[in-house]
Amino acid sequence: MENYLALLEKIRSSGFDTEGRNGMTRHLFAQQLRFDLRRGFPLLTTKRVYWETIAGELLWFIEGGRRTGWRLNEHRLNEILKRPSGSPTIWTKDAQSPRWLPKAKFEGDCGRIYGAQWRHWVGSDGKIIDQLACAITVIRNDPWERQMKIVTARNPAELDDMCLPPCHERFQFFVEPDEKGKPRHLSLGMTQRSCDMFLGVPFNIASYALLLAMVAQITGLYPKELVIDFMDVHIYHIHFDAVGEQLTRTPYSPPALVLSPGVAKIDDFKMKHIRVIEYRPQPGIKAEMAIDSRDKK
């Protein structure tokens, strides 16, 4: 994760400052990070990152909110994580935002975000498109095809039905052959419009690395490279001290991801099938979440 730390330092030293809805923020535009999963799983070791939350959230996205009419439900995330009903999650502030509550269809409703679009995109003719299932089918049956291995979460027609517009907006799979020309490796490229480099991005990196590994397993391929194009990369001024502390630390060896080998369908993955081993993070670094000024009372 040295490249992640280098980007933190680049933003801190050469970014520009603006004051927006989350307070003073230092930005850069259009940066890219690449992670080779053959060299280890990209879970940050210079501070503790809560792996179970990352895995649970991804399973929640993959489930697509189908238990509540294809709307993501914060309480369902607690069920996946086996937490008591009402326990705060990383989505609590968004689900309970005063700006969102008038639109919510039920308690804990997060709207038609991420997984609802991945698995249940509604076309103008009412046709339902399972983008993730389509991409997986193409990887299996037509791996060199270039049009249909793409999944997008940004649906302009339904932005008002989301508690938060999608930050990680689009991802695309890429298959590479072996020396005999047969499909062997799977890579994934993701585009993220808004990137909270200290709190959010370590979660996003690990989440998409996990998604890549899961799809590789069920399609009989080996995960290779995760490539993320970060658009608006930023550090909130309230995180400067925490970032400074993190940049004094040297990364440890990365952990390894272990998936239960018997899982052959994307919808069959459960928390018990996903674990990391040899994860030895350094102590956590506390930092408050930047609050949207429109949510402050």
C-alpha positions, 0 to 999 in steps of 0.5 A: 500500500505504499502507493496509497500512502504516496498519494496521501502525501501528494495531496497533502503537499501539492493539493489545493484548498476549497471550502465546501459542504464538508468544510475545508478540503484539500484536493487533487484531480484524476489520480490512479492507483494499481494493486497486484493481487498476486502480491497480497491482498490490499488491506491497509496495515498502517492503521486497522481497517474493519475487514468484516464491515467491508465484506458485509457491505459488499455482500449487501451490495451484491444482494441488491436490496431484493428483500425490500423491493430492490432498495438497500436497507441499512437494517439488512446490513446489520443482519449480514454482520450479525449485529443487533437491530438498530446498531449504527453502521457506516450507512447510518448517517446517510440513511438518517440524514434530514435530507433523506428521511422525507424520501425514505420508504421505510426505517433504515431505507437507503434507497436505490443505491449501488447494489440496486443498480448493479442487480436491478437496473430499470430500463425506460421500457420497464425491463430489468437488467442484472448488470453484474450477472450479465458481466459474469455470464460474458466473462464465462462465455465470451471473455474477449468481448469488450462491451458487456463486462461493465457495471454502473451505479450512476443512474441519473434517473434515480439519483433522487431516490438514493440517500447518497449519490454513488461515489464509486460509480463504474467498474469494468472487468478485463480478461487476460490469456495465458501463453496458449491463448486461453483465459487465465487472469481477471482484472477490474478497473473502477472509477470513483468520482469522490474520494475521501482518502483517509476514511473511505478509500481504504474501504473502497480498495479492499471492497473492489479487490474482494469483488474481483477475487470473488468473480474470478473464483466463480468464473474459473480465473485468477485475480490479477490487478485492481486499477482505480481511477480516482477523480476528486481525491481529497483530504479533509482538513479535520483529518490532517493530524490523522494523515500526518500520523499515518504517514509516519508509519511503514506498511507491514506485509499484506494479508492473504484473502481466503475464499471457500473454494466450493462457492461457485455462484456470486449469490452464494457467498456468505460472511463465513466464506470470506476471510483474511489471514495474517492481517497484522495492522498497526493501531487504529487512528481516530478521525471524525467523519466530515459532516455535510453542513446541510445535516448539522442542526 
